[in-house]
Amino acid sequence: MNEPAQRTRMSRVDRAWLRMDGPRNLMMIVGVWLLEPAVGYETLCERVAERFLKYPRFRQKVVPGLFGAQWVDDEDFDIHQHIVRESLPRRRGQSARQALQQRCGELATEPLDPARPLWQYHLIEDYEGGSAIIMRIHHCIGDGIALVSVVLSVTDGGRSPPELEAMADAEHGDWLTRTVIQPLTGLTVKALELSGDGVARSIELAASPKEGGLALARQGLRVAADIGALALMEDDSRTLLKGKPVGRKRVAWAEPLPLDHVKAVGKALGASVNDVLLACVAGAIGAHLRARGDEPAGKAIRAMVPVNLRPLDEAYKLGNRFGLAPLVLPIGIANPIERVYEVRARMGELKDSYQPLLAFGVLAVAGALNKPAQDALLGLFSKKSTAVMTNVPGPSVPLKFCGSTLRQSIFWVPQTGDVAVGVSIFSYAGGVQFALIADERLCAEPQDLVERFAPELETLTWLTLMLPWEEAA
């Protein structure tokens, strides 16, 4: 006799992400691995079955209900429905990279099958002398911190979920705990002036689907005041990147920049690596707009930046445990050094802000509302921002996958509502990888924008070297 399918109640936050799919933006995290030498289809299937599927969530589909949604085991699960072979046809004059970028853009707008677990791998067996794997995972399954740990656990030497959790308390730990979870959690706790346990309790209060009516009413009153604070934020400056998207995506990435180079500039200016990178992003966006006749002088745009709210002892659990912090990017400041200092000042303001936890609470409440009410509530975020931007530190040494070298790892953050631009920064193997996804109506040439990051860093470096030592210290 067959056992009944296992069912788990979906949290309200995860449900909010599930229902955030729209005609112009899907809530999928899309990524690409470039591998050398090539990896075969059956080899990929075996590795995914052995490592990836140890996380039960990837065998479960979503079953909506009247009062929520549930994760339910897919009794007809077939790994070959989730790992598919892809060819990469090329138009005349189109490079392999351009063809791959085109395919990634197409897949970013192609919904996952709601009758199956919400993930898929696309294997291109022959790409630039190796292979390319395009990954698509719905955001309702987990946030970036959780999914990075899960996806990288399938690499050679990667650990299964129980071993990963045990390693969090080990003397040396693994690279994810050392370089991602611990720093981000520490910064968030400091910013919110709460202990790690306090953050966890606040999150559980917001996310729990079991709260009674009185608790929900009190929570609603508290979040109503927070929503007012969001609504009072000034609207973004009008630029070519702000407008109504059409729902066709284009993606781009640049060659990695040396991370040591970025660190040296930051040290010389008394700024963090993040300050330098974000200043380069602001400069690249400003230069891109200026080249298209949209003068950025005196303008700034707002990017919603994910902030980890996950306690260390839950670092490897799936689900969404992050807030959103609104960061103002000074695209109108022409002087690169002045731009770094302005970004540093803006980041300092965020450290005294409760905005990340506020945004988490808004998402939790949104997940308990009907779909039209949720859309109206979450419309606040898209009206007040031009982009979504994330920065994830990765391993400092190249990883292996089924004996092949992972030479490049690229991913794109999803956008919601009418937000048309997503900027992703990922450090890996001593380099910093910039990637961009954008609606083609508002940014038809994303490659032009990402190619401007390197010149921005180069200019900033030369200006830093020219500063008097006492000023740069």
Buried (B, 14 or more C-beta within 10 A) or exposed (E): EEEEBEEEBBBBBBBBBBBBBBEBBBBBBBBBBBBBEBBEBEBBBEBBEEBBBBBEBBBBBBBEEEEBBBBBBBEEBEBEBBBEEBEBEEEEEEEBBBBBBBBBBEBBBEEBEEEBBBBBBBBBBEBBEBBBBBBBBBBBBBBBBBBBBBBBBBBEEBBEBEBBBEBBEEEEBBBBBBBBBBEBBEBBBEBBEBEBEBBBEBBBBBBBBEBEEEEEEEBEEBBEEBBEEBEEBEEBBEBBBBBEBEBBBBBBBBEBBEBEBBBBBBBBBEBBBBBBBBBBBBBBBBBBBBEBEBEBEEBBBBBBBBBBBBBBEBBBBBBBBBBBBBBBBBBBBBEBBEBBBBBBEBBEEBEEBBBBBBBBBBBBBBBBBEEEEBBEBBEBBBBBBBBBBBBBBBBBEEBBBBEBBBBBBBBBBBBBBBBBBBBBBBBBBEBBBBBBBBBBBBBEBBBBBBBBBBEBBBBBBEBBEEEEEEEBE
